[in-house]
């Protein structure tokens, strides 16, 4: 943190100051729009910092701070954030765009992290890539490329592979396209035809000489029994967010392929081919960016050819600071704080007091540093964007806690519940409520009697021990590094009915898959091999939780008085043969580690000390892509 005195620091006074861009203090220091260090003193101050990477120390009093764009550091009090003895005030702190770090410190503060997506937005002009200007085409002329087009600020390169690509001048839908001063041309389109045969594919690619933002176009006339996917990449080749939007009553199913919370693919429900102006077969594609490359891929799911029509592509240039998903770091400090992460992958620490914390969109982490600070807190994970919110109880190691009242939330992907903190005698000392937290508290494992294939033949899973070899799909014979079990009695099952086992009957996953009936925990993942998965997710083999397979005949959640779940863990996540069906070994993660006993967690940490840290858990990666419930419905 900067020294809040001296030259270069924009100083306030002990009165109620108003500091904004252009403000000059008594020593001649000015709050520039390119970044400033601002330090006020007593009084109820109003600070608007503007763009740039600012450092703001609001000082004593109930201050209002708008940090603006940039990666800012904001302290609600002038004091060091570790010092809680002075500079109190009920502050209102807004980070704005960018990856901000905000400390409320003392007082009942309200903190908004701001949105951390496309910073700067559409500050530049709107430009477009026009199919009618790829040469001088007439209807039906080939547009196979390669071709380039100067749109004003950037050069766009176009290529196509597979199938046939032609110019299309039939009137198509252009609604929703932000063409700026240019009216979208409804008679300028690219017709992409896959050709006959299941799996036939055609791809069109647009590459920008410099990354652009707010890309928009429509895909019309999506034929029955086909899937159209949109991939977008930044300048470093990383996939970025794409969103498809269909009209109400559409013939299309929209699918989130990569698990980022937005839909990148449209699948026709098998209806007959429509026209280019048929709203039931049309989607609007939006890409916030910055985007350097766009790929439009159509795959045929039937014998007959499938085609689509693509509109002109609109985008903005010179749009400001690049998008980021790094998110904000928000620390409430003492007092009953109200904290909003908004967009981005935020880290939120409520601190002391009964805090209310909202993660907002994307993958947020709520860090609990001590039970004293957490008691009375309420956490709302949020459900937008990449919806993978988590509560980090790392600071609670050595402190007993349990989760009660656990229920699946309304979107089906997360959990609501209560964390109870316990003293040494098991008495509840306080509680913390949460909603829409994705990892939840769950168990991933087999039940006794399940036979695992080993070099010595099939062995009941409960009889396997550390050092025993098992047959894996990927890495041959591998030793078991750890095994354990957890029994849930009737009381446990009544409190957590979502942990009832899944019965998978013989042959329900395919011929002799499994060879005998088997029961697993709801979150235990089975391996599915599917050509549809390869078409939709570019992975032929995928893992699907048993609870996401209950739509299949022979796969059901069953009522039992009690159940024992058995875990086996290898050096890395493996796919093992269980009752003749390929299934996963135990994979440690925030959610699965919470599903085992504390003593068992310590056993695993003694074998894999790196798993105490998030980096270690991330390195123990899944053996296959894991599908969500709605994705599993498409392939099984």
C-alpha positions as CSV (number, residue, x, y, z in Angstrom):
1,X,0.0,0.0,0.0
2,X,1.3,3.5,-0.9
3,X,2.5,5.9,1.8
4,X,-0.5,8.3,2.1
5,X,1.6,11.4,2.3
6,X,4.1,13.4,0.2
7,X,4.4,14.4,-3.4
8,X,2.6,12.4,-6.1
9,X,-0.2,11.6,-3.6
10,X,-3.5,13.4,-4.2
11,X,-4.4,14.4,-0.6
12,X,-7.7,15.2,0.8
13,X,-8.5,17.2,3.9
14,X,-10.4,16.6,7.2
15,X,-13.5,18.0,5.6
16,X,-16.1,16.4,3.3
17,X,-14.0,16.2,0.1
18,X,-15.2,15.5,-3.5
19,X,-12.3,14.0,-5.4
20,X,-12.7,13.1,-9.1
21,X,-10.6,13.1,-12.3
22,X,-8.9,16.5,-12.6
23,X,-9.0,17.3,-8.9
24,X,-5.8,19.0,-7.7
25,X,-4.8,19.1,-4.1
26,X,-3.1,21.9,-2.1
27,X,0.4,20.6,-3.2
28,X,-0.4,20.6,-6.9
29,X,-1.0,16.8,-7.2
30,X,-3.7,16.0,-9.7
31,X,-6.0,12.9,-10.0
32,X,-5.2,11.8,-13.5
33,X,-7.4,9.5,-15.7
34,X,-4.4,7.2,-16.2
35,X,-4.0,6.1,-12.6
36,X,-3.6,8.0,-9.3
37,X,-2.9,7.5,-5.6
38,X,-5.6,9.2,-3.6
39,X,-5.6,9.6,0.2
40,X,-8.3,11.5,2.1
41,X,-8.6,12.1,5.8
42,X,-11.6,12.7,8.1
43,X,-15.0,13.6,6.7
44,X,-17.6,11.9,4.5
45,X,-15.7,11.9,1.2
46,X,-16.8,11.2,-2.4
47,X,-14.1,9.8,-4.6
48,X,-14.4,9.1,-8.4
49,X,-11.1,7.9,-9.7
50,X,-11.8,7.1,-13.3
51,X,-9.6,4.9,-15.5
52,X,-6.1,3.6,-14.7
53,X,-4.7,1.5,-11.9
54,X,-5.6,3.6,-8.8
55,X,-4.7,3.3,-5.1
56,X,-7.4,4.9,-2.9
57,X,-7.2,5.3,0.9
58,X,-10.6,6.8,1.8
59,X,-9.8,7.7,5.4
60,X,-12.1,8.1,8.4
61,X,-15.8,8.7,7.9
62,X,-18.6,7.2,5.8
63,X,-17.0,7.5,2.4
64,X,-18.3,6.8,-1.1
65,X,-15.7,5.5,-3.6
66,X,-16.0,4.7,-7.3
67,X,-12.6,3.4,-8.4
68,X,-13.6,3.2,-12.1
69,X,-11.8,1.1,-14.8
70,X,-8.4,-0.5,-14.2
71,X,-6.9,-2.8,-11.6
72,X,-7.5,-0.7,-8.5
73,X,-6.6,-1.0,-4.8
74,X,-9.2,0.5,-2.5
75,X,-9.2,0.9,1.3
76,X,-12.4,2.1,3.0
77,X,-10.2,3.5,5.8
78,X,-6.9,5.2,5.5
79,X,-5.3,2.8,7.9
80,X,-3.4,-0.4,7.1
81,X,-6.0,-3.1,6.5
82,X,-4.5,-5.2,9.2
83,X,-5.1,-2.5,11.8
84,X,-8.7,-2.5,13.0
85,X,-8.4,0.1,15.8
86,X,-9.2,3.3,13.9
87,X,-10.6,5.0,10.8
88,X,-14.1,3.4,11.1
89,X,-16.9,4.4,8.9
90,X,-19.8,2.8,7.0
91,X,-18.2,3.0,3.5
92,X,-19.7,2.5,0.0
93,X,-17.0,1.1,-2.2
94,X,-17.3,0.3,-5.9
95,X,-14.3,-1.2,-7.8
96,X,-15.7,-0.8,-11.3
97,X,-14.2,-2.7,-14.2
98,X,-10.9,-4.5,-13.9
99,X,-9.4,-6.8,-11.3
100,X,-9.8,-4.8,-8.1
101,X,-8.6,-5.4,-4.5
102,X,-11.0,-3.7,-2.0
103,X,-10.7,-3.6,1.8
104,X,-13.7,-2.3,3.7
105,X,-11.9,-2.5,7.1
106,X,-14.0,-1.2,10.0
107,X,-17.6,-0.3,9.8
108,X,-20.7,-1.7,8.2
109,X,-19.5,-1.4,4.6
110,X,-21.2,-2.0,1.2
111,X,-18.7,-3.3,-1.4
112,X,-19.2,-3.9,-5.1
113,X,-16.4,-5.5,-7.0
114,X,-17.6,-4.4,-10.4
115,X,-17.7,-6.4,-13.6
116,X,-14.5,-7.9,-14.8
117,X,-15.4,-8.9,-18.4
118,X,-14.9,-6.6,-21.4
119,X,-13.4,-3.5,-19.9
120,X,-14.0,-0.5,-22.1
121,X,-16.8,-2.1,-24.0
122,X,-17.6,-0.8,-27.4
123,X,-15.7,2.4,-27.2
124,X,-14.5,2.0,-30.8
125,X,-16.4,2.1,-34.1
126,X,-18.6,-0.7,-35.4
127,X,-17.2,-2.5,-38.5
128,X,-18.4,-5.5,-40.4
129,X,-17.2,-8.4,-42.6
130,X,-19.6,-8.7,-45.5
131,X,-20.1,-11.8,-47.6
132,X,-21.3,-9.7,-50.5
133,X,-17.8,-8.1,-50.7
134,X,-15.9,-11.4,-50.9
135,X,-15.3,-10.7,-54.6
136,X,-18.5,-9.7,-56.4
137,X,-20.5,-12.9,-55.9
138,X,-24.0,-13.7,-57.3
139,X,-26.4,-16.1,-55.6
140,X,-24.9,-19.6,-55.6
141,X,-21.3,-18.6,-56.4
142,X,-18.7,-20.5,-54.5
143,X,-17.2,-18.8,-51.5
144,X,-14.6,-21.4,-50.6
145,X,-11.8,-18.8,-49.9
146,X,-9.2,-18.1,-48.9
147,X,-10.1,-14.4,-49.0
148,X,-9.3,-11.2,-47.1
149,X,-11.3,-8.1,-46.4
150,X,-10.3,-4.7,-45.1
151,X,-13.1,-3.5,-42.8
152,X,-11.5,-0.2,-41.9
153,X,-9.4,-0.8,-38.8
154,X,-8.6,-4.5,-39.2
155,X,-8.1,-7.0,-41.9
156,X,-10.3,-10.1,-41.8
157,X,-9.1,-13.4,-43.3
158,X,-11.7,-16.0,-44.3
159,X,-11.1,-19.7,-45.0
160,X,-13.4,-22.7,-45.3
161,X,-12.9,-26.5,-45.2
162,X,-15.1,-29.5,-45.8
163,X,-18.5,-29.5,-47.7
164,X,-19.3,-26.6,-49.9
165,X,-19.7,-22.8,-49.2
166,X,-21.7,-20.5,-51.4
167,X,-23.0,-16.9,-51.5
168,X,-26.7,-16.7,-50.5
169,X,-28.8,-13.7,-51.3
170,X,-32.2,-15.0,-50.0
171,X,-33.6,-12.7,-47.4
172,X,-32.5,-13.9,-43.9
173,X,-33.0,-12.7,-40.3
174,X,-30.8,-9.9,-39.1
175,X,-32.6,-8.9,-36.0
176,X,-30.5,-8.2,-32.9
177,X,-27.4,-7.3,-34.9
178,X,-25.8,-4.0,-33.8
179,X,-24.7,-2.6,-37.0
180,X,-24.0,0.9,-35.7
181,X,-24.6,3.4,-38.6
182,X,-24.7,0.5,-41.0
183,X,-28.0,-1.3,-41.6
184,X,-27.3,-5.1,-41.7
185,X,-27.8,-6.5,-45.2
186,X,-30.4,-9.2,-45.1
187,X,-29.4,-10.4,-48.5
188,X,-25.7,-11.0,-47.8
189,X,-25.0,-14.5,-46.4
190,X,-22.8,-17.5,-46.5
191,X,-24.5,-20.8,-47.2
192,X,-22.5,-23.7,-45.6
193,X,-23.5,-27.3,-46.8
194,X,-22.0,-30.4,-45.1
195,X,-22.7,-32.8,-47.8
196,X,-24.2,-36.3,-47.3
197,X,-23.3,-38.7,-44.6
198,X,-23.4,-38.9,-40.8
199,X,-20.5,-36.8,-39.4
200,X,-20.0,-34.8,-42.6
201,X,-18.6,-31.4,-41.5
202,X,-18.1,-28.0,-42.9
203,X,-16.1,-25.2,-41.2
204,X,-15.8,-21.5,-41.9
205,X,-13.1,-19.5,-40.1
206,X,-12.6,-15.7,-39.7
207,X,-9.3,-14.4,-38.4
208,X,-8.8,-10.8,-37.4
209,X,-5.4,-8.9,-37.8
210,X,-6.1,-7.4,-34.4
211,X,-8.5,-8.6,-31.7
212,X,-11.9,-7.1,-31.9
213,X,-14.8,-6.9,-29.4
214,X,-18.6,-7.4,-29.3
215,X,-18.7,-9.7,-32.3
216,X,-22.3,-10.5,-33.5
217,X,-23.8,-12.5,-36.3
218,X,-26.8,-14.7,-37.0
219,X,-26.9,-18.3,-38.1
220,X,-30.1,-19.0,-40.0
221,X,-31.9,-21.9,-41.7
222,X,-30.3,-24.6,-39.4
223,X,-31.4,-27.9,-40.9
224,X,-32.9,-30.8,-39.0
225,X,-30.6,-33.5,-37.6
226,X,-27.5,-31.2,-37.5
227,X,-25.4,-29.4,-34.9
228,X,-23.7,-26.1,-35.4
229,X,-20.9,-25.1,-33.0
230,X,-19.2,-21.7,-32.6
231,X,-15.7,-21.5,-31.2
232,X,-13.9,-18.2,-30.5
233,X,-10.3,-17.6,-29.5
234,X,-8.3,-14.7,-28.2
235,X,-4.9,-13.6,-29.6
236,X,-3.1,-16.3,-27.5
237,X,-5.3,-19.1,-28.9
238,X,-7.4,-19.6,-25.8
239,X,-11.1,-20.3,-26.2
240,X,-13.3,-17.5,-25.0
241,X,-17.0,-17.0,-24.2
242,X,-19.6,-17.5,-26.9
243,X,-23.3,-17.1,-26.4
244,X,-26.1,-18.4,-28.6
245,X,-29.6,-17.0,-28.2
246,X,-32.7,-18.5,-29.9
247,X,-36.2,-17.2,-30.1
248,X,-39.1,-18.4,-27.9
249,X,-40.6,-21.6,-29.4
250,X,-37.5,-22.3,-31.4
251,X,-36.9,-25.7,-33.0
252,X,-33.4,-25.7,-31.6
253,X,-31.7,-27.0,-28.5
254,X,-28.9,-24.9,-27.2
255,X,-26.0,-26.6,-25.5
256,X,-23.1,-25.5,-23.3
257,X,-20.3,-27.7,-24.7
258,X,-17.3,-26.4,-22.7
259,X,-19.0,-25.9,-19.3
260,X,-18.4,-22.1,-19.1
261,X,-22.1,-21.4,-18.4
262,X,-22.9,-20.1,-22.0
263,X,-24.3,-22.0,-25.0
264,X,-21.9,-22.5,-27.9
265,X,-23.9,-25.1,-30.0
266,X,-27.3,-25.3,-31.5
267,X,-28.9,-28.7,-32.3
268,X,-32.0,-29.0,-34.5
269,X,-34.8,-31.2,-33.2
270,X,-35.2,-33.0,-36.5
271,X,-37.7,-30.6,-38.1
272,X,-37.7,-30.2,-41.9
273,X,-35.4,-27.6,-43.4
274,X,-36.8,-24.1,-43.2
275,X,-36.1,-20.8,-44.9
276,X,-33.3,-18.3,-44.1
277,X,-36.0,-16.0,-42.6
278,X,-37.5,-18.7,-40.4
279,X,-37.1,-17.6,-36.8
280,X,-37.6,-21.1,-35.4
281,X,-34.3,-22.2,-37.0
282,X,-32.2,-19.1,-36.2
283,X,-29.8,-18.1,-33.4
284,X,-28.0,-14.9,-32.6
285,X,-24.3,-15.3,-31.8
286,X,-22.6,-12.8,-29.5
287,X,-18.9,-12.9,-28.5
288,X,-17.8,-10.1,-26.0
289,X,-14.2,-10.7,-26.9
290,X,-11.5,-9.5,-27.4
291,X,-11.6,-12.2,-30.1
292,X,-9.0,-12.9,-32.7
293,X,-10.5,-16.0,-34.5
294,X,-14.0,-17.3,-35.0
295,X,-14.9,-20.8,-36.2
296,X,-18.4,-21.8,-37.4
297,X,-18.7,-25.6,-37.6
298,X,-21.7,-27.5,-38.9
299,X,-21.9,-31.3,-38.4
300,X,-24.4,-33.6,-40.1
301,X,-26.2,-36.1,-37.8
302,X,-28.0,-37.9,-40.6
303,X,-27.5,-39.3,-44.1
304,X,-29.0,-36.3,-45.9
305,X,-26.9,-33.1,-46.3
306,X,-27.4,-30.3,-43.8
307,X,-26.8,-26.6,-44.3
308,X,-27.0,-23.2,-42.6
309,X,-26.8,-19.6,-43.7
310,X,-24.5,-17.2,-41.9
311,X,-25.1,-13.4,-41.8
312,X,-22.5,-10.7,-42.1
313,X,-20.4,-10.4,-39.0
314,X,-20.4,-7.1,-36.9
315,X,-17.8,-6.1,-34.3
316,X,-16.2,-3.1,-32.6
317,X,-12.6,-2.1,-32.8
318,X,-10.3,-0.1,-30.4
319,X,-12.6,-1.0,-27.6
320,X,-10.3,-0.4,-24.6
321,X,-8.8,-2.7,-22.0
322,X,-8.8,-6.4,-22.7
323,X,-11.4,-8.7,-21.0
324,X,-10.3,-10.6,-17.9
325,X,-11.7,-13.3,-15.8
326,X,-9.3,-12.8,-12.9
327,X,-12.0,-11.1,-10.8
328,X,-11.8,-9.0,-7.7
329,X,-10.4,-9.6,-4.2
330,X,-12.9,-8.2,-1.7
331,X,-12.2,-8.1,2.1
332,X,-15.0,-6.8,4.4
333,X,-13.0,-6.4,7.6
334,X,-14.8,-5.8,10.8
335,X,-18.5,-4.9,10.9
336,X,-21.6,-6.3,9.3
337,X,-20.7,-5.9,5.6
338,X,-22.6,-6.3,2.4
339,X,-20.3,-7.5,-0.4
340,X,-21.1,-8.0,-4.1
341,X,-18.6,-9.7,-6.4
342,X,-20.5,-9.1,-9.6
343,X,-18.9,-10.5,-12.8
344,X,-15.5,-12.3,-12.7
345,X,-13.9,-15.0,-10.6
346,X,-13.9,-13.2,-7.3
347,X,-12.3,-14.0,-4.0
348,X,-14.4,-12.7,-1.1
349,X,-13.4,-12.6,2.6
350,X,-16.2,-11.3,4.9
351,X,-14.0,-10.9,8.0
352,X,-15.5,-10.3,11.4
353,X,-19.2,-9.5,11.8
354,X,-22.4,-10.9,10.3
355,X,-21.7,-10.4,6.7
356,X,-23.8,-10.9,3.6
357,X,-21.7,-12.0,0.6
358,X,-22.9,-12.3,-3.0
359,X,-20.5,-13.8,-5.6
360,X,-22.5,-12.7,-8.6
361,X,-21.5,-14.3,-12.0
362,X,-18.7,-16.8,-12.6
363,X,-16.5,-18.9,-10.4
364,X,-16.3,-17.2,-7.0
365,X,-14.4,-18.4,-3.9
366,X,-15.6,-17.4,-0.4
367,X,-12.7,-17.8,2.1
368,X,-13.5,-18.5,5.7
369,X,-10.6,-17.7,8.0
370,X,-12.0,-18.5,11.4
371,X,-15.4,-19.7,12.8
372,X,-15.6,-16.5,14.9
373,X,-15.6,-14.5,11.6
374,X,-18.0,-16.8,9.8
375,X,-20.7,-17.1,12.4
376,X,-23.8,-15.3,11.3
377,X,-22.6,-14.9,7.7
378,X,-24.8,-15.6,4.7
379,X,-23.3,-16.6,1.3
380,X,-25.0,-16.4,-2.0
381,X,-22.9,-18.0,-4.8
382,X,-24.8,-16.7,-7.7
383,X,-25.7,-18.6,-10.9
384,X,-24.5,-16.6,-13.9
385,X,-21.5,-17.1,-16.2
386,X,-19.1,-19.9,-15.4
387,X,-21.1,-21.1,-12.4
388,X,-18.6,-22.9,-10.1
389,X,-18.8,-21.2,-6.8
390,X,-16.9,-22.6,-3.8
391,X,-16.6,-22.1,0.0
392,X,-12.9,-22.4,1.1
393,X,-12.8,-23.7,4.7
394,X,-9.0,-24.0,4.6
395,X,-8.8,-21.7,7.6
396,X,-10.9,-24.2,9.5
397,X,-8.3,-27.0,9.6
398,X,-8.2,-28.2,13.2
399,X,-11.8,-26.9,13.7
400,X,-14.7,-29.3,13.5
401,X,-17.6,-28.4,11.3
402,X,-20.5,-30.1,9.5
403,X,-23.0,-29.3,6.8
404,X,-26.7,-29.6,7.6
405,X,-30.0,-28.9,5.7
406,X,-28.2,-29.6,2.4
407,X,-30.6,-29.4,-0.6
408,X,-30.1,-29.1,-4.3
409,X,-30.8,-25.5,-5.5
410,X,-33.3,-24.5,-8.1
411,X,-30.9,-24.7,-11.1
412,X,-30.0,-28.3,-10.2
413,X,-26.2,-27.7,-10.3
414,X,-25.5,-26.4,-6.8
415,X,-26.4,-26.7,-3.2
416,X,-28.0,-24.7,-0.4
417,X,-27.3,-25.5,3.3
418,X,-25.9,-24.5,6.6
419,X,-22.4,-25.0,8.0
420,X,-22.4,-25.7,11.8
421,X,-19.2,-25.0,13.7
422,X,-18.5,-27.3,16.6
423,X,-16.4,-27.1,19.8
424,X,-14.3,-30.0,21.1
425,X,-17.3,-31.7,22.6
426,X,-19.3,-31.6,19.4
427,X,-21.6,-28.7,20.5
428,X,-22.7,-26.2,17.9
429,X,-21.0,-22.8,18.5
430,X,-22.5,-21.0,15.5
431,X,-23.7,-21.3,12.0
432,X,-23.2,-19.9,8.5
433,X,-25.8,-20.2,5.7
434,X,-25.1,-20.6,2.0
435,X,-27.0,-20.8,-1.3
436,X,-26.0,-21.9,-4.8
437,X,-22.6,-23.3,-4.0
438,X,-21.6,-25.8,-6.7
439,X,-19.1,-28.2,-5.2
440,X,-21.4,-28.9,-2.2
441,X,-20.8,-31.8,0.2
442,X,-20.9,-35.1,-1.6
443,X,-19.5,-38.6,-1.8
444,X,-17.9,-40.3,-4.8
445,X,-17.4,-44.1,-4.5
446,X,-18.5,-47.7,-5.0
447,X,-20.6,-49.9,-2.7
448,X,-19.4,-53.2,-1.1
449,X,-19.6,-56.2,-3.4
450,X,-18.6,-54.3,-6.5
451,X,-15.9,-56.3,-8.2
452,X,-12.8,-54.5,-9.5
453,X,-10.6,-56.2,-12.1
454,X,-7.0,-56.9,-10.9
455,X,-4.2,-59.1,-12.3
456,X,-5.5,-61.8,-9.9
457,X,-9.0,-61.5,-11.3
458,X,-12.0,-59.6,-9.9
459,X,-11.7,-58.5,-6.3
460,X,-14.5,-57.0,-4.1
461,X,-13.7,-53.3,-3.8
462,X,-13.9,-53.5,0.0
463,X,-11.1,-56.0,0.1
464,X,-8.6,-53.9,-1.9
465,X,-5.8,-52.3,0.1
466,X,-2.9,-49.9,-0.4
467,X,-0.4,-51.4,-2.8
468,X,-2.8,-53.8,-4.6
469,X,-2.7,-53.5,-8.4
470,X,-5.8,-52.8,-10.4
471,X,-6.3,-52.8,-14.2
472,X,-6.8,-49.2,-15.6
473,X,-8.0,-48.2,-19.1
474,X,-5.2,-45.7,-19.6
475,X,-2.1,-46.7,-17.7
476,X,-2.1,-50.5,-17.4
477,X,-1.6,-51.9,-13.9
478,X,-1.6,-49.2,-11.2
479,X,-1.2,-49.6,-7.4
480,X,-3.9,-48.3,-5.0
481,X,-2.4,-45.5,-2.9
482,X,-5.3,-45.2,-0.5
483,X,-8.6,-46.9,0.3
484,X,-11.4,-46.0,2.7
485,X,-15.1,-46.3,3.4
486,X,-17.9,-44.3,4.8
487,X,-21.2,-45.6,6.2
488,X,-24.4,-43.6,6.2
489,X,-27.1,-44.8,8.6
490,X,-30.8,-44.2,8.5
491,X,-30.5,-40.8,10.2
492,X,-27.8,-39.7,7.7
493,X,-30.0,-40.9,4.8
494,X,-33.0,-39.0,6.1
495,X,-31.0,-35.8,6.5
496,X,-29.4,-36.1,3.1
497,X,-31.7,-38.1,0.8
498,X,-29.6,-36.8,-2.2
499,X,-26.9,-39.3,-1.1
500,X,-29.1,-42.3,-1.7
501,X,-27.3,-44.8,-4.0
502,X,-27.8,-45.3,-7.7
503,X,-28.6,-48.8,-8.8
504,X,-27.2,-49.6,-12.3
505,X,-28.7,-52.8,-13.6
506,X,-27.0,-55.3,-15.9
507,X,-26.8,-54.0,-19.5
508,X,-28.4,-50.6,-18.8
509,X,-25.3,-48.8,-20.1
510,X,-24.9,-51.1,-23.2
511,X,-24.4,-54.8,-23.9
512,X,-23.0,-56.3,-20.6
513,X,-22.4,-52.8,-19.3
514,X,-22.3,-53.6,-16.5
515,X,-22.1,-57.4,-16.4
516,X,-23.9,-57.5,-13.1
517,X,-26.0,-55.1,-11.2
518,X,-24.0,-52.5,-9.2
519,X,-24.7,-49.6,-6.8
520,X,-22.6,-46.5,-6.6
521,X,-22.9,-43.1,-5.0
522,X,-24.9,-40.5,-7.0
523,X,-21.9,-38.4,-7.9
524,X,-19.8,-41.5,-8.9
525,X,-18.9,-41.1,-12.6
526,X,-19.3,-43.9,-15.2
527,X,-17.4,-43.9,-18.5
528,X,-19.6,-43.6,-21.6
529,X,-18.2,-44.2,-25.2
530,X,-20.3,-42.4,-27.8
531,X,-20.1,-41.1,-31.3
532,X,-22.6,-38.4,-30.4
533,X,-20.3,-37.2,-27.6
534,X,-17.5,-36.9,-30.1
535,X,-19.7,-34.8,-32.4
536,X,-21.0,-32.6,-29.7
537,X,-18.0,-32.3,-27.3
538,X,-15.1,-33.5,-29.4
539,X,-14.4,-36.3,-26.9
540,X,-15.5,-39.9,-27.7
541,X,-15.1,-41.0,-24.1
542,X,-16.7,-39.0,-21.3
543,X,-17.5,-39.4,-17.7
544,X,-21.1,-39.0,-16.4
545,X,-22.3,-38.9,-12.8
546,X,-24.6,-41.8,-12.0
547,X,-27.3,-39.3,-10.9
548,X,-27.3,-37.9,-14.4
549,X,-28.1,-41.3,-15.9
550,X,-31.4,-42.0,-14.1
551,X,-33.3,-41.2,-17.3
552,X,-32.0,-44.5,-18.7
553,X,-33.9,-47.7,-18.3
554,X,-32.4,-49.7,-15.4
555,X,-30.7,-46.7,-13.7
556,X,-32.5,-45.6,-10.6
557,X,-31.9,-43.9,-7.2
558,X,-33.0,-46.4,-4.6
559,X,-34.2,-46.2,-1.0
560,X,-32.1,-48.0,1.5
561,X,-31.9,-48.0,5.3
562,X,-28.2,-47.5,5.2
563,X,-25.3,-47.7,2.8
564,X,-21.5,-48.0,2.9
565,X,-19.5,-46.2,0.2
566,X,-16.0,-47.5,-0.5
567,X,-13.2,-45.3,-2.1
568,X,-10.1,-46.4,-3.9
569,X,-7.5,-43.8,-5.0
570,X,-4.5,-44.2,-7.3
571,X,-1.5,-42.0,-8.0
572,X,-3.7,-40.2,-10.5
573,X,-7.3,-40.2,-11.6
574,X,-7.9,-43.6,-13.3
575,X,-10.7,-45.4,-15.1
576,X,-11.0,-48.9,-13.7
577,X,-13.2,-51.9,-14.6
578,X,-16.0,-52.4,-12.0
579,X,-18.5,-55.2,-12.6
580,X,-17.5,-55.2,-16.2
581,X,-18.2,-51.4,-16.7
582,X,-15.5,-48.7,-16.9
583,X,-15.8,-46.3,-14.0
584,X,-13.7,-43.8,-12.1
585,X,-11.4,-44.1,-9.2
586,X,-11.6,-41.6,-6.3
587,X,-10.6,-38.1,-7.4
588,X,-9.8,-35.6,-4.6
589,X,-11.3,-32.2,-4.9
590,X,-12.9,-29.6,-2.7
591,X,-16.3,-31.3,-2.9
592,X,-15.1,-35.0,-2.7
593,X,-12.7,-34.4,0.2
594,X,-15.6,-32.9,2.1
595,X,-17.5,-36.2,1.5
596,X,-15.1,-38.3,3.6
597,X,-14.2,-38.3,7.3
598,X,-11.7,-35.8,8.7
599,X,-9.3,-38.7,9.7
600,X,-9.5,-40.0,6.1
601,X,-8.6,-36.5,4.7
602,X,-5.6,-36.5,7.0
603,X,-4.5,-39.9,5.7
604,X,-4.7,-38.7,2.1
605,X,-2.8,-35.5,3.0
606,X,0.0,-37.6,4.5
607,X,0.3,-39.5,1.2
608,X,-0.3,-36.5,-1.0
609,X,0.7,-33.3,1.0
610,X,0.3,-31.2,-2.1
611,X,-3.4,-31.8,-2.0
612,X,-3.7,-29.4,0.9
613,X,-3.2,-26.6,-1.6
614,X,-5.5,-25.6,-4.4
615,X,-2.7,-26.0,-6.9
616,X,-2.2,-29.6,-5.9
617,X,-5.9,-30.4,-6.2
618,X,-6.0,-28.8,-9.7
619,X,-3.0,-30.9,-10.8
620,X,-4.9,-34.1,-9.8
621,X,-7.0,-33.6,-12.9
622,X,-9.9,-35.7,-14.2
623,X,-9.1,-38.6,-16.6
624,X,-11.9,-37.6,-18.9
625,X,-14.3,-34.7,-19.7
626,X,-17.2,-34.7,-17.2
627,X,-20.7,-33.9,-18.5
628,X,-23.4,-32.0,-16.8
629,X,-26.9,-33.3,-16.5
630,X,-28.4,-31.5,-19.6
631,X,-25.3,-32.6,-21.6
632,X,-25.7,-36.2,-20.6
633,X,-29.3,-36.2,-21.9
634,X,-27.9,-35.5,-25.4
635,X,-25.8,-38.6,-25.7
636,X,-27.4,-41.3,-23.5
